Amino acid sequence: MNLRKCVMALMLLAGFIFFSSMGQALDFPKKPIVVIVPYMAGGTTDIATRGLAEAAKKHFGQPVIVENRPGGGSAVGVGSIVGKEPDGYLVSVAVEGLHRTSYMNKLSFDTVKDVTPIMQFCGYIFGIWVRADSPFKTLKDLVDYAKANPGKISYMASGIGGGGHIATEELAYYAGIKLTLVPSKGDAEATTALLGGHIDVGACTSGLVPLLRAGKVRLLAIYTEKRAEMLPDVSTVAECGYKVIHNNPITVLGPKGMPKNIVKALHDGFRKAIDEPSFRATLEKYEMPVMYKNTEDCAKDWAEAYIRAGEQVRKYMKKE
């Protein structure tokens, strides 16, 4: 009899926990959600995240507020959520460059163990950009000049270890050339420097596509596996003879230990936002592909990206 009562009590407790968990998920969110963008305002990551946030607010029934916290190769922004209450009201977006930063600098947090991956939602295309009046008409022109003038070509990329930086250094490695990096805090700063003639090349994202259409810049090549649908005349770096391919997904991360029901609620709200026409229009304007991955696949890819980052840093940046 006592055993039966004990079993019944355990079943009631389990049911209470289950339905409490369900109720918590249904009640979420009760206040605005803050999304950290670890780059300056106006860059491609910022534009995409703001588009997602705007589209998501109707699905959450609450405002989704974007805050920019640039610096440290995105470590400042992402680091600002580490150790915070994992209640779902504070998350950050991140890209693989954060992992490379962790190999190059001693961070106060682990880029895999101290966060909760929630979802990948889109990505961006990195390319080799020059001013419209640049003497470089093709990637071959740039490579030939760089071979004859080591270190003379300056390029700006968003942060040391960022996607544009590592892709360009990989290109330089295989092309046998030396380029001079000028780090920036984001595409907005790099664009200003490029248009002002302060640098020769911008290792930037497709956020510069509007300037391309306006005839202010030229895109020599992109680091994708195949040509972009909206840029059919732009060659890939691989087509130019250098098999340098970089996919650049943007991931939503939460603090470590976020409950599964909160992760699901965040995932589902942002997932619905991906299909909103307003968000798709933002992606189309900047030639940004949807790169959706659910929570499980996102977590797997985020962990694998950490391993890739170490290999890239050691091979192309000669740092341990």
C-alpha positions in Angstrom: 0.0 0.0 0.0 2.8 2.4 0.8 4.5 1.5 -2.4 1.4 2.2 -4.4 1.0 5.6 -2.7 4.6 6.4 -3.4 4.3 5.5 -7.1 1.1 7.6 -7.4 2.8 10.5 -5.7 5.7 10.3 -8.2 3.3 10.2 -11.1 1.4 13.2 -9.9 4.7 15.1 -9.4 5.9 14.2 -12.9 2.6 15.4 -14.3 2.8 18.6 -12.4 6.3 19.3 -13.7 5.3 18.4 -17.3 2.2 20.7 -17.4 4.1 23.5 -15.6 6.8 23.3 -18.3 4.1 23.4 -21.0 2.5 26.4 -19.3 5.8 28.2 -19.1 6.3 27.8 -22.8 2.8 29.0 -23.6 3.2 32.0 -21.4 6.5 33.0 -23.0 7.3 35.8 -23.7 5.7 38.2 -21.2 8.0 41.1 -22.0 10.3 42.3 -24.9 13.1 40.1 -26.1 16.5 41.7 -26.6 18.7 40.5 -29.4 22.4 41.5 -29.3 24.2 42.2 -32.6 27.9 42.1 -31.9 28.7 44.5 -34.7 28.1 48.1 -35.6 24.8 49.3 -36.8 24.4 49.4 -40.6 26.3 46.3 -41.4 24.8 43.2 -43.0 24.5 41.2 -39.8 22.7 44.1 -38.2 20.4 44.6 -41.2 19.4 40.9 -41.3 18.9 40.7 -37.6 16.7 43.8 -37.5 14.7 42.4 -40.4 14.1 39.2 -38.5 13.3 41.0 -35.2 10.7 43.2 -37.0 9.1 40.1 -38.6 9.2 38.1 -35.4 7.4 40.5 -33.1 3.9 39.6 -34.3 4.7 35.9 -33.6 5.9 36.6 -30.1 3.3 39.1 -29.3 6.0 41.3 -27.8 8.6 43.8 -29.2 12.0 42.3 -30.3 14.6 44.9 -29.5 18.0 44.9 -31.3 21.0 46.3 -29.5 24.5 46.7 -31.0 27.5 45.8 -28.9 30.5 45.7 -31.2 34.1 44.9 -30.4 36.5 42.1 -29.8 35.7 40.3 -33.0 32.1 39.9 -31.8 33.3 38.6 -28.4 32.1 41.7 -26.6 28.5 41.3 -27.8 28.2 37.6 -27.4 30.1 37.7 -24.1 27.4 40.1 -22.7 24.8 37.3 -22.6 27.2 34.7 -21.0 26.2 34.0 -17.4 22.9 35.9 -17.7 19.6 34.4 -16.7 18.7 31.8 -19.4 15.0 32.9 -19.4 14.9 33.7 -23.2 14.7 37.5 -22.9 18.3 38.1 -23.8 19.9 36.4 -26.8 22.7 37.2 -29.3 23.4 36.5 -32.9 26.9 35.2 -33.8 28.9 33.9 -36.8 31.8 31.5 -37.0 34.3 34.3 -36.6 33.6 34.2 -32.9 35.3 30.8 -32.7 38.3 32.0 -34.5 38.6 34.9 -32.1 38.6 32.4 -29.2 41.7 30.7 -30.8 43.5 34.0 -31.2 42.7 35.6 -27.9 41.9 34.3 -24.4 38.2 34.9 -23.9 36.4 34.9 -20.6 33.9 32.3 -21.9 33.8 29.1 -23.9 32.2 29.8 -27.3 30.6 26.3 -27.3 30.0 25.3 -23.7 28.8 28.7 -22.4 26.0 29.3 -24.9 22.8 27.6 -26.1 22.4 27.4 -29.9 18.8 28.1 -30.9 18.7 28.4 -34.7 20.4 29.5 -37.9 18.3 31.8 -40.0 20.3 33.2 -42.9 23.8 34.0 -44.1 25.7 36.4 -46.3 28.0 36.3 -49.2 31.5 37.5 -48.8 33.2 39.0 -51.8 36.2 41.0 -53.0 35.0 44.6 -53.5 36.8 47.6 -55.1 35.8 51.1 -56.1 34.2 51.6 -59.5 37.3 53.5 -60.6 39.8 50.8 -59.4 42.4 49.6 -61.9 41.5 46.1 -60.9 38.9 44.8 -63.3 39.2 41.1 -62.4 40.5 39.0 -59.5 43.5 38.1 -61.8 44.4 41.8 -62.1 44.5 42.0 -58.3 46.5 38.8 -57.9 49.0 39.8 -60.6 49.6 43.2 -59.0 49.9 41.7 -55.5 52.5 39.3 -56.7 54.6 42.1 -58.2 54.0 44.4 -55.2 53.9 42.3 -52.0 51.9 44.0 -49.2 51.0 47.1 -51.3 47.3 46.2 -51.5 45.4 47.1 -48.4 42.1 45.4 -47.6 39.6 46.0 -44.8 37.6 43.2 -43.2 35.3 43.1 -40.2 37.5 42.1 -37.3 40.5 39.9 -37.1 39.4 36.4 -37.6 36.1 37.4 -39.2 34.7 35.7 -42.3 36.0 38.3 -44.8 39.4 38.2 -43.1 39.9 34.5 -43.0 38.5 34.0 -46.6 40.9 36.7 -47.9 43.9 35.2 -46.1 43.0 31.8 -47.4 42.9 33.3 -51.0 46.3 34.9 -50.4 47.7 31.6 -49.1 46.7 29.7 -52.2 47.5 32.6 -54.6 51.0 33.1 -53.1 50.4 36.8 -52.4 50.7 39.1 -49.4 48.0 41.6 -48.6 47.8 44.2 -45.8 44.9 43.9 -43.4 43.2 47.0 -42.0 40.6 45.7 -39.4 37.3 47.3 -39.1 34.3 47.0 -36.8 31.9 46.1 -39.6 30.9 46.5 -43.2 29.6 50.1 -42.6 33.1 51.3 -41.6 34.7 49.3 -44.4 32.3 50.7 -47.0 33.2 54.3 -45.9 36.9 53.6 -46.1 36.6 51.9 -49.5 34.5 54.7 -51.0 36.8 57.3 -49.5 39.9 55.8 -51.1 41.5 54.9 -47.7 41.8 51.2 -48.7 42.2 49.3 -52.0 39.8 46.4 -51.3 36.9 45.6 -49.1 36.5 42.0 -47.9 32.8 42.7 -47.3 29.5 41.0 -47.5 26.7 41.3 -50.0 25.5 44.3 -48.0 27.3 46.4 -50.7 25.0 45.1 -53.4 23.0 48.4 -53.4 26.2 50.3 -54.1 27.1 47.8 -56.9 23.7 48.5 -58.5 24.4 52.2 -58.1 27.7 51.9 -60.0 29.9 53.0 -57.1 31.7 49.7 -56.5 32.8 46.7 -58.5 32.6 43.1 -57.2 35.6 41.0 -58.5 34.5 37.6 -57.2 32.5 35.9 -54.4 33.5 33.1 -52.0 30.5 30.9 -52.6 30.3 27.5 -54.1 28.3 28.7 -57.1 27.3 32.0 -58.6 24.7 34.1 -56.8 21.3 34.0 -58.5 21.0 37.8 -58.5 24.6 38.3 -59.5 25.0 35.9 -62.4 27.9 37.9 -64.0 30.1 37.7 -60.9 32.5 34.8 -60.9 33.2 32.7 -57.8 36.8 32.7 -56.4 36.8 29.0 -57.2 36.0 29.7 -60.9 39.0 32.0 -60.9 41.3 29.1 -60.0 41.4 29.2 -56.2 39.1 26.8 -54.4 38.2 29.0 -51.4 34.6 28.5 -50.4 33.1 30.0 -47.3 29.5 29.7 -46.1 28.6 32.3 -43.5 25.5 31.4 -41.5 24.1 33.7 -38.7 23.2 31.8 -35.6 21.0 32.8 -32.7 22.5 31.9 -29.3 21.2 32.1 -25.8 22.9 31.8 -22.4 24.0 28.4 -21.2 21.4 26.3 -19.6 18.3 27.6 -21.4 15.3 25.3 -20.8 14.2 23.3 -23.8 10.7 24.8 -23.8 12.1 28.3 -23.9 14.5 27.3 -26.7 11.5 25.8 -28.6 9.5 29.0 -28.1 12.3 31.2 -29.4 13.0 28.8 -32.3 9.4 28.6 -33.4 8.9 32.4 -33.3 12.0 33.2 -35.3 11.3 30.3 -37.7 7.9 31.8 -38.5 9.6 35.2 -39.0 11.8 33.7 -41.7 8.8 33.2 -44.0 7.5 36.7 -43.6 7.5 38.6 -46.9 9.2 41.6 -45.2 12.1 39.5 -44.1 12.5 37.8 -47.4 12.5 41.2 -49.1 15.4 42.3 -46.8 17.4 39.2 -47.8 16.7 39.7 -51.5 17.8 43.4 -51.4 21.2 42.4 -50.0 21.5 39.0 -51.9 21.5 37.1 -48.6 20.5 33.4 -48.7 18.2 31.7 -46.2 20.4 29.2 -44.3 17.9 27.8 -41.8 18.8 25.0 -39.4 16.7 23.8 -36.5 18.0 23.7 -33.0 19.5 20.2 -33.1 21.3 20.8 -36.4 22.3 24.3 -35.4 23.9 23.0 -32.2 25.8 20.3 -34.2 27.0 22.8 -36.8 28.1 25.3 -34.1 30.2 22.7 -32.4 31.8 21.6 -35.7 32.5 25.2 -36.6 34.7 25.5 -33.6 36.9 22.7 -34.9 37.0 24.2 -38.3 38.0 27.6 -36.9 41.0 26.1 -35.1 42.2 24.6 -38.4 41.7 27.8 -40.3 43.6 29.9 -37.7 46.6 27.5 -37.6 46.8 27.2 -41.4 46.0 30.6 -42.7 46.9 32.9 -39.8 49.9 30.9 -38.4 48.6 31.2 -34.8 47.9 28.5 -32.2 
